[in-house]
Amino acid sequence: MGQSPQYMFTEIEGIQVRYYERGSGDSIILLLHGFGGDLDNWMFNFGTLSEKNRLFALDLPGHGKSTKTINDPSIKGMGEFVNKFLAIHNLTSVNIVGHSMGGAIAIQMFLDRPHIVKSLTLIGSAGLGKNINRDYLIGFVESKTPQEMTLVLQQLFADESLVSRQLVEEILNYKLMDGVESTLKEISETFFAINQQTNLADNLVDSFKPILLIWGREDKIIPVSHAQNFYAAAGKNVEIKIFESAGHMVHMEKASEVNQCLIDFIN
């Protein structure tokens, strides 16, 4: 019988943070979700990844069931926030898996504290190039009706039928919470501005740490060319896996295949 999920809360910088812990062992995996998401975006990955690893995921500030405010909306600020989460749990060597905005945070954490990051997996990650879909970010923040939000969320998947009525309602209800819209707007504006000014990948090219790139061929938010260009420029420590018939949420659309990639890479 599988182990039941363990959802808990801790406080960092006055912010209540929901997190998930599962599994045991010396090998630690930390999952970082993307903009507008939460730790439940990894629900199809929790079980497999925790079989031989100790697994953590958290709701970033302003997201999920964490406090709907953020002290520093920059990528560097959020990286420092996550580093404090690791320190609270005495985690000093971590395999970080970041999706989209979470990937940019993971890169920043590696650049700031490389001794903590054992390996880096970037899934549809920001930070590897400058042409991201700003219309998606704006649409996610500003959409008010089910029809508007459906059109926004369909951009995340190769199979648009995966955007269910329940998913749309959950996102809209989340956005109605006090502080959510203003926090998301602040994060999106800061994140987009930084992404246009700084290519975090430039500082990763000469890294000797293991790096895995996972992308959906049909990603409409962050193009697969970002992964391909970085892979061509980087050294032998980088692996790349591109999945056909998958979009930005490749870890959901191709969950079993992505899980196997991660297990092979990390273990």
C-alpha positions, 0 to 999 in steps of 0.5 A, a space after each residue: 500500500 502506498 504511503 499517504 501524502 503528508 501536507 504540513 505548514 511551516 513559517 518563513 519570514 512571516 509567511 505560512 508555507 504549505 509543503 509536502 513530504 514523502 519518502 525517506 533516504 539520503 537522496 533528497 528531491 525538491 520540486 518547485 512549481 511554476 507561476 500560478 501553480 502549486 505543489 499539487 501540479 506534481 501529483 502524478 510524480 509524487 509516488 514514483 519519485 518518493 519510492 527511493 528518495 525523500 521528496 519535498 514540494 512547497 507552495 511558493 509565496 502567493 501560491 496554493 495554500 501558502 500566505 498570499 503575500 510575498 516579501 521579494 518577488 524577484 527570482 533571487 528573492 524567491 531563491 533565497 526564500 526556498 533556501 531558507 526552507 531547506 535550512 529549516 529542514 537541514 537539507 544540505 544536498 538536494 536534487 532540485 527539479 524546477 518547472 517554468 518559473 520554478 526552474 528559474 528559481 532553481 537556477 538562481 539557487 544553484 548560482 547562489 549556493 552551488 554546494 547545496 544543489 546536487 543536480 538540477 532538472 529544468 522542465 519547460 524552464 524559464 531562465 534559458 532564453 528571453 522570448 517567453 509568452 507574456 500574453 499567457 502571464 497577463 491572461 492568467 492574472 487578468 482572466 475573470 470568466 470561465 471562458 477567458 480562463 479556459 482559453 488561457 489554460 489551454 495554452 499549457 497543454 498539447 491536448 487542450 481537452 485536459 483543461 477540465 471545468 473543475 480545473 478552471 473553477 479551482 483556478 478562478 476560486 484561487 484568484 478570488 482569494 484576498 491578495 492573490 491577484 495583486 501578488 501574481 501581478 507583482 510576480 509576473 511583472 518582476 519576473 518578465 522584466 528580469 527574464 528580458 534582462 538576464 539570461 541565467 543560462 549564461 552562468 550555467 554553461 560551464 557548470 560541472 553539476 549534472 543538468 537534465 532538460 525536459 521539454 514538451 515539443 509543443 510548449 506554447 509558453 517557453 519554446 523548446 528552442 531554449 532547451 536545444 540552444 542551451 544543450 548545444 552550448 553546454 558541456 557533457 554534464 547536460 542531458 536533454 529529453 524532448 517529448 512529442 505531443 506534450 506542452 508546457 505541463 509535460 510532467 503531467 501529460 507524460 508523467 510516467 515517462 518523465 518520472 522514469 527520466 528523473 529516476 534514471 537521472 537522479 538515482 
